């Protein structure tokens, strides 16, 4: 049953593999493995619908875009 004025919060925890543009139109692409299938969602950072973005762990990488994680095993594109 849906109520007209209620919204549900959903958490999406994953690895940020790309950041696009700069300024108000900045988006990030987040990758996560769900039931053995890779799922990628693009989020606008400055959207009023996004309540919070929290960095859990930061690692140094040598590339700006981490698209190579798509072709790796699922254990490499997840975090503990």
Secondary structure, DSSP 8 states (H G I E B T S, - for coil): ---TT---------EEEEEE--GGG-EEEEEEEETTEEEEEEEETT-TT------------S-S--GGGGGS-TTTT---
